[in-house]
Amino acid sequence: MPQYLVRLAQTHESFRKAELEALAELAGIDIRFDFYDEDSPFCILALPSPTAAAILIHRSILSLSIHELWAQGTDYATLHASNHAASSIFWPHYATSSFRFTLDSYRGSRSTATQRTIIDSFSYMPLNGRIKMSNPDLSLTIFEDFATGSHEPRALYLGRLLSLSGRIAKTTYDLKKRAYISTTSMDAELALVTANVALAAPGKLFYDPFSGTGGFMVAGAHFGASVWGSDIDGRSIRGKGGKAKKDVVSNMVQYGLTSRYLDGFIADLTNSPIRGARGPGEDAARGGWLDGIMCDPPYGVREGLKVLGLKRDPGENRERLACVDRYMEEGYIPPKRPYSFEAMLEDILQFAAVMLVVGGRLSMWMPTANEEAENGEEQKELSIPMHPALGLVSVCVQPFNKWSRRLLTYRRLSPDEISPEALSAMVSHKKRAHGNGQNADDLNDFRRKYFQGFKEPET
Amino acid sequence: MKLLTLNFLTCARKACKSTTLAFPLRPKDAELEIVEADLEPLFIRNILPRVEWEALRTLCQDLGLPQLPPAAPEPAALFAPNPSDPSIPSDKLVRPGKEGEGEGEGEGEGEEGAPTQTLKDLHHVLLETTIREGKLVCGNCGHAYAVKEGIANFLLPSHLV
């Protein structure tokens, strides 16, 4: 297969490969990574054709462009030699095409004069067409990759531009320009990446059980999926403001995505009204009807992690509870209690296992304290929640100072991929006591560590 | 709240999950509103097999909407015959219902050919007909969930959790 150069954005490094792999799966394209490094914005892929390359990249958020790889080298001498050897077959085709050369130096810079010298060093190529800086037929880019602090590039590539990526959407959906957001709205770039990794596409149905101000729904709808969501906090769905009301719907209007937004409703994942959410029994081997689930569950730090129910068991006083005769009144707000983070993750996985179509994806964000993650690979793997009906597809990490959050992506396995032993073991495994009457810190390890500044308490 | 959404929801109480009485939720004092939406033919085609047709018929009846056919339309009835695609036998393309209306909208034309009136009718029922205000009542426990400004509230009081 011919080789292509992807110019990646040098940000959210651990998400980049997962995104490219997801896009390849979505488009049904064979993909092979011939060169990929977290420390480099250049990635070499083997792909079936230039058309496939353009399709692969057109909705990517973490890459900038894809190029047909014409030459590569470690200095200009080897680059020119490689150009002669590998790409001279392309030259006659472009003999009379309009063209331009550009220089893309990563972690280095060149003066205008040097740039010109570099570009002129390619004058041996028989390009007799007009030089045209905007929209030429042939756009060649010389890529230079400098090691930190070095004055000479460590790698060089020459490529023909095939297609720009979909990264412009990052600007279009920027939270700063979005009418309705809240303190915990997901950054537009990462929400779009989440939608890519979850394989959001036209004709599919996507759901967010913690929809908030609808960031994931906007991202899913941008890629053509029809979306709906729910939240336990009705205020987030209803929105705010009188005449100039700002809500999830107004966000969809802002981006022209209203016809892909189905509905938002108020519900609690542990008491979900979704048809089939509890399955016939707890039978996770049955296929569902959601194509994808994207969510950023509450971490219990900036937003409370709560479910329906009473904090303390009322015991014998149950029938005297105010709710019994008041719940039908206008403005009644059902009581909520703190919930365990681990239990919630289990609930999400169980929900996804029951509700997703085979091959459907769950993309879920999850916070971790960094020391936990640094205790070696083994520990790290252990803390990723698993379900017998879900296969882990990718783990992407966004590091912060003392904690990080991870985007975990799972694929609903087909019935013959699911081990019946594991499934029955899980069903019989009695759920931990996610007790009543415990406070939020007892229930949520991450929250406790967060507010202790991630220090081990002195003993 | 769209009728499609309602077709995907049932009573939130755990006790009601195992009975067939709880689905579909029955609208009460419903105030309907038609909200126009662009046609998404591909989505309708994909979602149709996931819709509980019988429940949708009951719902339309409850709301006094035009009667739906007894069985869900076949996927082939959603798109007009595409002359360039000989793989679809012509007898599969006989459409129930009206003919020759609303054609000629270029939007949503894919490999399948132009959307038929059947598809447009489905689109109207599932995605453009919405419940603005009212209640959704569980046929098993009788609990009524309120719909306000198109947003349904499925939160349960603690004695029903």
Contacts between the chains, C-beta under 8 A, distances in Angstrom:
chain1	res1	chain2	res2	distance
A	202	B	40	7.7
A	202	B	42	5.3
A	202	B	43	7.3
A	203	B	40	7.5
A	203	B	42	3.6
A	203	B	43	5.0
A	203	B	45	7.0
A	203	B	46	4.6
A	204	B	43	7.7
A	204	B	46	6.9
A	205	B	43	7.5
A	205	B	46	7.4
A	205	B	47	6.3
A	205	B	50	7.7
A	226	B	40	6.5
A	226	B	43	4.9
A	226	B	47	7.7
A	228	B	5	6.4
A	230	B	154	7.6
A	232	B	155	7.1
A	234	B	151	7.1
A	234	B	153	6.2
A	234	B	155	7.6
A	237	B	151	5.6
A	238	B	149	7.0
A	238	B	151	6.1
A	258	B	37	6.7
A	259	B	37	4.2
A	259	B	38	3.8
A	259	B	39	7.9
A	259	B	40	6.2
A	259	B	127	7.8
A	260	B	40	6.8
A	260	B	43	7.9
A	262	B	2	5.8
A	262	B	4	6.4
A	262	B	5	5.6
A	262	B	127	7.5
A	263	B	1	5.4
A	263	B	2	5.6
A	263	B	5	4.2
A	263	B	150	7.5
A	263	B	151	7.9
A	263	B	152	7.9
A	264	B	151	6.3
A	265	B	1	6.9
A	265	B	5	7.1
A	265	B	9	7.5
A	265	B	151	6.1
A	265	B	152	4.4
A	265	B	153	7.3
A	265	B	154	6.2
A	266	B	151	6.5
A	266	B	152	6.9
A	266	B	153	4.4
A	266	B	154	6.1
A	266	B	155	5.8
A	267	B	12	6.5
A	267	B	154	4.0
A	267	B	155	7.0
A	268	B	12	7.7
A	268	B	154	7.6
A	268	B	155	6.3
A	268	B	156	7.8
A	271	B	12	4.8
A	271	B	13	7.3
A	271	B	14	7.0
A	271	B	154	7.5
A	271	B	155	7.9
A	271	B	156	5.7
A	271	B	161	6.1
A	272	B	12	6.5
A	272	B	154	7.8
A	273	B	9	4.6
A	273	B	10	5.9
A	273	B	11	6.6
A	273	B	12	4.1
A	273	B	145	7.7
A	273	B	154	4.3
A	274	B	8	6.3
A	274	B	9	6.3
A	274	B	10	7.6
A	275	B	7	7.8
A	275	B	8	5.3
A	275	B	9	6.1
A	275	B	10	4.9
A	275	B	23	6.3
A	275	B	52	7.5
A	278	B	14	7.0
A	278	B	17	4.8
A	289	B	8	7.7
A	289	B	50	4.0
A	291	B	46	7.9
A	308	B	155	6.1
A	308	B	156	5.6
A	308	B	158	6.9
A	308	B	161	4.8
A	309	B	158	5.7
A	309	B	161	4.8
A	310	B	158	4.7
A	318	B	159	6.7
A	321	B	158	6.7
A	321	B	159	6.0
A	323	B	157	4.1
A	323	B	158	5.5
A	323	B	159	5.8
A	324	B	157	7.6
A	324	B	159	5.4
A	327	B	157	3.7
A	327	B	159	7.8
A	327	B	160	7.9
A	328	B	144	7.5
A	332	B	157	7.1
A	334	B	155	4.6
A	334	B	156	6.1
A	334	B	157	5.0
A	334	B	158	6.4
A	335	B	157	7.9
A	335	B	158	5.1
